Amino acid sequence: MPFPETLASNPKIIFFTDFDGTITLKDTNDWLTDNLGYGPKLRRQGNIDVLEDRMTFRDLFKEMTESVKTPFSQCIKALCENITLDPYFNDFYQWSRENNVPVIVLSSGMTPIIRGVLVHLIGPDANDIEIVSNEVVDRPGMSKEEEGGWEVKFHDDSDFGHDKSLTIRPYAKHFAERPNEPKPTLLYAGDGVSDLSAARETDLLFAKKGHDLITYCEREGIPFTVFEDWRSILETTKDILEGKTTAQKVAAQDEEKAHLEAEKIKTVK
């Protein structure tokens, strides 16, 4: 359910998450580009250019998708055959349904691909997940089922194509204007360059180990906690829901851990 309907059930936690490489083990857009488009070398260079502010994510994503000429329904079919979920995401999602924790997918990918893959891998329950993403349309004078017949319709006019912060900010604004109303904890999980716009917006950011989002957060001084899979996200989210810890404590503990690791490395050198 979109804002403000999400708040109708008075959730204690709202969980925003990236899709590609976060819920899935492989990025659907990377897979399409690497296997049906211009290949991994150009794509990876584009990611580096975005991280180093030489290119916008919007321009990179447009290049990537335009290099894929395969009819759109065949793209979805190929992805359903080749993409798998994090092995613990479905456990998290079923727990979230039982505990009134809305899950909202914020993606710089494409809604019909995300919905198709989720329903294929989870089943009909996945239809209840709110997805905020880019859409896919027929290229002028063509059809999505023709070679080169589809293109991305971006969610907004930002340099990201989809500025994920624009979906999260109304929640923070709502509670800032209503200080006496119980505020849910806002959580976010992500892994890469498309998550840069959301990185500062929630109470706790889960950043995937070994991926570009950690590089960005370290450079910008943004607090985060590292995750390897959704098992640890589930454990931490349960503890927050049950009042055993808070988002702020988790972030502080990880910051202290990172500081100790850095000091240890200095000592070894």
N, C-alpha and C positions, 0 to 999 in steps of 0.2 A: 504494500500500500504506500502511495506517495505521501510526503509531508503535506498537511499535519495529521493525516489519518493514522500514521504509524504510532502516534502518541495516544490514541484512543484507549488502548489497553493498559496504559501506564507502565510501560516496560522499565525495568531497572537498568538494563543495558541495551544499547543499539549497536549492532556490529556491522560496520561498513567494510567491504573487502574488494580488492582487485580480483580479477578472474584469472587472466593468463599468467601461468608460472607461479601463481599463488594458490588458487584452488586446484588448478591443473598442474601436472608435472612438467608439461611442455607448454610453451606459448603458442596458441593457435595461429596467431598472425605471423609469428616467426616461422612456424612449420609451413604455412602456405607460401611465404616468401622464399624460404630455403628450398622447398621441393617443387613448387609450381611457378615461382617468380624468379627474380634476378639473383637469388642465391645468398648464402650466409656471409660471404666476404663483404659485399656492399652493405648488407643489413647491419652487420656489426660495426662497420665504420660509421654508419649513420647514427647508431646508438652512442658512439663515442663523441660524435659531433654535437649531439643533443646535450650530453653531460657537460661538454666543454663550451656550451652556449654559442656554437657556430651554426646551429640549425635548430628550427623549432620542431617539436614532436609532431605537430600537425603536418608539416611539410614532409617529414620522414615517413609518416604513416601513409600519406597520399602517394608518395613514390613507391612504397612497398606494395600497396594494394593495386596500384596501376600496373605493376609488373606481373600481376597474376591475371591471366587471360581465360582461365578455366571457367565454364558456366557455373553460376553460384550454387545451384543445388548439388553439383558434383563436388564443389569445395566442402560443403557441409558433410556430405557422405564420406569423403576422404578423411576429414577431421574426426568424425565419429569412429572411424576404423583405426585411427592412429593416436588419438589423445586419451590419456587416462587421468583420473583424479588423484590428488594426494590421498593416500590410503586411509587417512583418518578424517577427511572432510565430511563424509557422510555421517560418521559418528557425531561430529560437531553439529551438523545441520539437524539431525534428529533430536539431539539434546536441546538445541535452540528452540525447536518447535514445541517441545514439552515444557519449556521453562520461560516462555514469553520473551524470547530474545530475538527481535526482528533481525534478519540478515538482508543487507542491501548490497547488491553487487554494483560497484562503480567501475566502469571499464572504458578504456580508450579503444576497445575493440568494436565488434559489431553485434548488435542485439540478437539477430536471428541465429548467428553462429553460437553465441553463448547459450541461448535457450535450447537450441537443438542438441548441443553437447550435454548440457545438464540433464535434460529429460532422458536422453539416451543412456546416461551413466547412473542416474539416481532413480529415474522413474517419474510418475505423475506428480509426486510431492514437489518436484523442482519447479512446477508451474507457479507455486506460491512465492517464490523468491522474486523480490523486486529487482529489476535490472534497469540501470540508467547508463546508457551507452550511445554509440553512434548507430545510425540506421544504414540500410543498403537500398539503393534505388536503381531503376533502369537508367542506363546511359541514354542521353537524348537520341531518339530515333531507333533505339535498340531494345532488347529484352535481356533480363538477367540470365536467361537460359541460352544466350548466344555467347560465342567466344568474344571476350572483351566487352560484354554487354552490361556490366554492372559497375557501380562506383559507390563510394562512401558518401553519405550525407552526414556531415559533422553535427554533433550535438549543439555546439555553440560557436561563437566567433573567436574564441581564445586561441593562443598559440599552441595549446594542448589539443585543440579539436574538441576535447571534452575536458573542461576544467572541473575536476572532481570536487574541489573546494566549494563550488557553487551549490552542490547538493547538501553538503554537510553544514554550511554556515547558517541556514535558516533554523536549524535545531539549536545551535548555540545562541542565536539572536532571540529565539522564542523564550528561552529560560533566563537570559539576561534581562529581558523585559518583565519577567515574572519571578522575581527573586524568592518569593514565598512558596513557589511550586517545586515539588521534588524533581530534581534534574537527573535523568538517566546518565550513566557513564557511557561516553562515546568511544568506541574502539575502532581501529582500522588495521588491516593487514595488507601488505603489499611487497613488491620485490624489485621494481625497476623504474625506468625513467618516466613512465606514464603516471607514476604515483607521486611525483614531485609536488604537484599542486595540492595534494591532500595531506602531505607529510606533517604540516603544522596544525592541522585543524581539529584533532581529537584529543581525548584525555590520555590515550596510550596508543603508540604506533608499534605494531609488530612488523619487523623488517626481516625478510628472508636471508638466512645465512649465505654468504658468498655471492650476493647479487648487488646490482648497481645502486639500489636505494640506500644501502648502508654507507657506501662511498659518499653519497650526497649528504646524508644526515651527519656523518662525521665532519664533513667539510663545513656544513652550515651550523653545527652545534645544536642539532635538533635531537631531543631525548628519544630513545627507542629501546625496545627489547628485541632480541634476536630470536627467531624461531627456525627450526629445521623442518617441521611438519605440523599438521593441525592437532596432533596429540598434545603438544605443549601449549598450544593456543587454548585448547579445550580445558586443560588443567588450570591455567591461569584465569580464564574467564569464569570457570566454576568458583574459584577461590574469591574472585571479586564479587560475584553474585551472592555468595554465602557470607560475605563480610569478613573473610579471613585476611584479606589484604585490600589495597586500593590501587588504582592505576598509577597514582603518584609514587607509591612505595615501590611498585615493580620497576618503574622507570629509574628511580633513584638507586635501587639495588643493582640494576644493570650498568648504570653510569659508574658506580663505585667499582664494579667488577672489571669494567673496561679500563678504568684508571689503574687498578692493581696490575692488570695484564701488561699495560704500557710500561709501568714501572719495572716489572719483572724483565721485560725485553731490554730496557735500558741497562739494567744491572748485568744481564748476560753479555751485552756488548762491551 
